[in-house]
């Protein structure tokens, strides 16, 4: 569904380590660099040694940087080339103007503005719904012991092996039938699409949250219970605040995932005005591939800014260990 | 992952006396103030009202089972939220309802469709197929008497108010055969309006000319009696079908040629020579779709090719990304290396860039005539990156490498750093070379950490729809195949194309492919996860 690959709970731990490591290493490299400088008297040999130790690593780094960045630079350059086609886009940064970005919102056949708003609305509502539904479920799995709890957790694990994408035909036919009776939530409605997405709200998200909820000591709940707080108050005013980092992570993952989802969105949303960026941009570029390349490029850059920014912010959120200081 | 204290304490709690339970109840009551109660009542009130309305609409359109289910679920929800206990249910119900409808139900529904012939030409019941056939073969009876007709409308649906040549007045619509009415208003011997319906003015008739001309109002319940149609909105004539339906024998007879089409259980009326009348209807075909996938020559060959390529693609994409990610992780995981942070941020960018956009951007760069790769990088070469079968496959792996190596780099870096230093030091003291340390110590330890992620990544790439569909569209197309597939299609894009792309849709076959994909992915995942004992984490 998204560019993010699954296996999230374990990945979270690993990512934590990567991020924590960043901080440590800065100081460590400082010391090492000093040591190397002191040891090597001859500049030639120093370079040789430098190259053997870290220089070649930078060489690899430069190669990989070119590989990683080039397509991104290319698309940014293409977007700044007004009225450009696929062919004119090859002259990188030869022509810089914001015209394509303006034209993007003028086209009547391709309502880019509407796509953008739709994507934001569908993504935000789905993300909010996913966080709420997932947090409720995770709370009950983490804090309560009831018959069928283990079964419930296992079932979630099994159910998520059948991705919604596989059921595309059934989802489409179900929505067609819903439209016959309730056109407001059936085919070609955004509410319908959001409902379908929320069908996958449990599953992997519950797992992610469940693990995090478990790290919040239950002594906090008990203290609150003694003070006379009910379960609802404990959940909404205490727990939810303590697990805020994971809520942010799940919300962002869900937002990024839904906003680039293509299969189900393309089946359910039919009118161009109602489509999302993924569906709209694909149709736009598959109609006239090479002609409107700069327009497409501008659309792609705008569409990517938010996910990329969110993603970079998400890294920081993951590191936040809010629970550590909550028990006195 | 669970802190053991929770288990122990909840266990202790259950042993505690009634008193503490009562105390808990009081605390509960004190905690949940009147505001919360008010919120609860209002929210449930709105939901109940909506559910009741929906159930009524469902009853009206004769959807009894969904209506009863809806009422039952609403009833259970009310009971759960107004009763004292049932705490877990209170938290689980909202998510479960969506899960049940849009995940579990649709999964089951997919299985159901896989056993039907649902698709173009087979999308309704036998009854409506018979009606559609009769209508499509209608011709005006040469000496049909003229019926005076007035077009009336109710709730946006048109009906014919008919005064037949004998002066009898009847009302009927497309799916409602003519029925006598007695309270119509008559002008000059022609019924002009009837209570409860709006009579269309001439301008409205003109505005809806096409719809009205298309309408065929059956004379009676028996489709063989024919139907009324009006070319001008004021006079209607009897139209009779060239097909004659014999319900008892289950046959359709073409009165012009005399061909008898029989219902032989394939979901369509079939002539002795095998010709089928379309539309047919939906029937249960058992394992036919699965059998077709594996035996029917025109489907089997492309299906097996797609199946093999799906596995190759999923394996290669995991392998290449992991290899490059691990290599980079080792290169950059050196304490002497400066400014790692910047490389890391740069490498995260392809991963953060939305996948569908990356595929489209690469598709542009790899364009054979105008793309950057051919025109600039290869100096005007004419390399068919996306249109040659093998180059297209290579291109997909390459683009997927661009998309996926950052993720592998991140997890490998994390896993490498989690390997304690003293293990290495001990090995070094024992005289192991750097390569030996890596091969025999680091790599096995690394695999323990990343194996579940590799399996998950395999399962993800198995269904990596947007990469394939956006980059090559599954092409280049296999022209000989009966189903719409190309050389780079994987199973999931094949499902999409069979069901939604092109002029015909075969939902039954597409669903059968879905079920096959699920079985494959589930089997592989279960076996692999068993191996890595990832399931042990479940407590």
Interface residues (C-beta under 8 A of the other chain):
Chain A: X2 X3 X4 X5 X6 X7 X10 X11 X13 X14 X15 X16 X17 X18 X21 X22 X25 X26 X28 X29 X32 X33 X36 X53 X54 X57 X58 X60 X61 X64 X65 X67 X68 X69 X71 X72 X74 X75 X78 X85 X86 X87 X89 X90 X132 X133 X134 X136 X137 X139 X140 X142 X143 X144 X145 X146 X149 X150 X152 X153 X154 X157 X159 X161 X162 X163 X164 X165 X166 X167 X168 X169 X170 X171 X172 X173 X174 X180 X181 X182 X195 X196 X198 X199 X200 X201 X202 X203 X206 X210 X211 X214 X215 X217 X218 X219 X222 X225 X226 X228 X229 X230 X231 X232 X233 X234 X235 X256 X259 X260 X262 X263 X266 X267 X278 X281 X282 X285 X286 X289 X290 X293 X296 X297 X300 X303 X304 X307 X308 X311 X312 X315
Chain B: X1 X2 X3 X5 X6 X7 X9 X10 X24 X27 X28 X29 X30 X31 X32 X36 X54 X57 X58 X61 X63 X87 X88 X90 X91 X92 X94 X95 X96 X98 X99 X101 X102 X103 X104 X105 X106 X107 X109 X110 X112 X113 X118 X328 X331 X332 X334 X335 X336 X337 X338 X340 X341 X343 X344 X345 X346 X347 X348 X349 X350 X351 X352 X353 X354 X355 X356 X357 X358 X360 X361 X362 X364 X365 X367 X369 X370 X371 X372 X375 X376 X402 X403 X404 X406 X407 X410 X411 X413 X414 X415 X417 X418 X449 X452 X453 X455 X456 X457 X459 X460 X463 X465 X466 X469 X470 X473 X492 X495 X496 X499 X500 X507 X510 X511 X514 X517 X518 X521 X522 X525 X535 X538
